[in-house]
Structure formats: structure tokens, C-alpha cells
């Protein structure tokens, strides 16, 4: 029972951190995306004109699972877009404003590093449990 729960907890951690790395990588890939704000009134609320075509940055929310391990949900960041001044951008409105995904490169890199380290820790726990199980099975009485 001990070994199977250690393995399942470790595997859930690996899956959670893989999702964290994938999410951060997707956000980084879209950091320079721009779309046109609808107009001055909706732009102040940071709502882009065409939400369906725009990349909406995401983040991973981790929580404890009742059976042990980690459960993850991927949610959209709020607000999904920020206005910035870029008059030469093809998506710019008449005021030179574009809507960009609310992505901080620094935060995404930190999230990626943290997920990588947590992935390594989960992998180490699985390897340790595997070695302990192997040692137990090969022990002579």
C-alpha cells in the first residue's frame, strides 16, 4: 500500500509540474501578441475587440487531492489583456493603443523554474520509493 501511494502521489506531482511548464511556455510564446482594442470606452476596461482570436494567458492552480497528491486546474488570468502604446503596430487603434496579453516574462520564468524544481523533487521521490521497493523485494530473510 505504501509504495503504490508514494508512486501515485509522485506521478500526480509530475503531471502537475508538466502542466505548469507547458502553461508558462505557452504564455511566453504569446507575450508579444497584440490585438486591437474595441474603442476608448471598452479599452479602459481592458477588453479587446475580438476575444475569440486573442490569446488569453493562463495559470495553473494546484490543490491537494483527497486521495493524496496534487490536482491541477488551468484558469485564465484576470484581466487577460493590458493596453500599451504601440502606434506602429498593425493592430493599433487610432490612439496608437494595442491590447497585449497580461504576461510578465519574469513571473513566467520564475514559474517555469519552480515547476522544473518541483518536477525534479517528485521524480526523486519516485526513484527513492522504487529503490526502497527493490531493496525490500531483494532482501533475504
C-alpha positions in Angstrom: 0.0 0.0 0.0 2.8 2.4 0.9 4.6 2.0 -2.4 1.5 2.5 -4.5 0.5 5.6 -2.7 4.0 7.1 -3.0 4.1 6.3 -6.7 0.6 7.8 -7.3 1.4 10.9 -5.3 4.7 11.3 -7.2 3.1 10.8 -10.6 0.4 13.3 -9.8 3.2 15.8 -8.9 5.0 15.1 -12.2 1.8 15.7 -14.1 1.1 18.9 -12.2 4.5 20.3 -12.8 4.5 19.3 -16.5 1.3 21.2 -16.9 2.9 24.2 -15.1 5.9 24.1 -17.5 3.6 23.8 -20.6 1.4 26.7 -19.4 4.4 29.0 -18.7 5.9 28.1 -22.1 2.6 28.9 -23.9 2.3 32.2 -22.2 5.9 33.1 -23.1 5.3 32.1 -26.7 2.4 34.6 -26.9 3.9 37.5 -24.9 4.2 39.8 -28.0 0.8 39.1 -29.4 -1.4 42.1 -30.0 -5.0 42.8 -30.9 -6.9 46.0 -31.5 -8.9 47.4 -28.6 -12.6 47.9 -29.4 -12.8 51.6 -28.6 -11.9 54.1 -25.9 -14.8 53.2 -23.6 -14.1 49.4 -23.6 -10.4 49.9 -23.8 -10.4 51.5 -20.3 -11.8 48.2 -19.1 -9.0 46.4 -20.9 -11.4 44.3 -23.1 -10.1 43.5 -26.6 -12.2 43.8 -29.6 -12.0 40.2 -30.7 -11.7 38.0 -27.6 -12.2 34.8 -29.7 -9.0 35.3 -31.7 -6.9 36.7 -28.9 -4.6 34.5 -26.8 -5.8 34.5 -23.2 -2.9 33.9 -20.8 -3.4 31.1 -18.3 -2.1 30.0 -14.9 -2.1 26.6 -13.2 -3.8 26.4 -9.8 -2.6 23.4 -7.7 -4.6 21.9 -4.9 -4.4 18.8 -2.7 -6.3 15.8 -3.8 -8.4 13.9 -1.2 -6.5 10.7 -2.0 -3.1 12.3 -1.8 -1.2 14.0 -4.5 -1.9 17.1 -6.5 -4.9 18.2 -8.5 -4.4 21.0 -11.1 -6.8 23.4 -12.9 -5.8 25.8 -15.6 -7.5 29.1 -15.4 -7.4 32.3 -17.4 -5.5 35.2 -15.9 -7.7 38.2 -14.9 -7.5 40.6 -16.6 -6.4 38.7 -19.7 -5.2 41.8 -21.5 -3.4 45.1 -20.9 -3.3 48.2 -23.0 0.0 49.5 -24.3 1.1 52.3 -26.6 2.4 50.9 -29.9 1.4 53.3 -32.7 3.4 51.4 -35.3 1.7 48.0 -34.6 -0.8 46.9 -37.3 -3.3 46.2 -34.5 -3.1 49.7 -33.1 -6.3 51.8 -32.9 -6.5 55.5 -33.8 -4.9 56.4 -30.4 -1.9 54.0 -31.0 -3.1 51.6 -28.4 -3.0 47.8 -28.6 -4.2 45.1 -26.2 -1.4 42.6 -25.1 -1.8 39.5 -23.0 -1.2 40.2 -19.3 2.0 38.3 -19.2 5.1 39.1 -17.2 8.2 37.4 -18.6 9.8 37.5 -15.2 6.9 35.7 -13.5 6.6 33.1 -16.2 10.3 32.3 -16.0 10.1 32.0 -12.2 7.0 29.8 -12.6 8.9 27.6 -15.1 11.9 27.2 -12.8 9.7 26.4 -9.8 7.8 23.8 -11.8 11.1 22.3 -13.0 12.5 22.0 -9.5 9.2 20.5 -8.2 9.3 18.1 -11.1 12.8 17.0 -10.1 11.8 16.6 -6.4 8.8 14.4 -7.4 11.0 12.4 -9.7 13.5 11.9 -6.9 10.7 10.7 -4.6 9.6 8.1 -7.2 13.1 6.9 -7.7 13.7 6.6 -4.0 10.4 4.7 -3.5 11.4 2.4 -6.4 14.8 1.7 -4.9 13.3 1.0 -1.5 10.8 -1.4 -3.0 13.5 -3.1 -5.0 15.6 -3.4 -1.8 12.7 -4.8 0.1 12.0 -7.4 -2.6 15.6 -8.5 -2.9 16.2 -8.7 0.9 17.0 -12.2 2.1 15.3 -13.4 5.2 
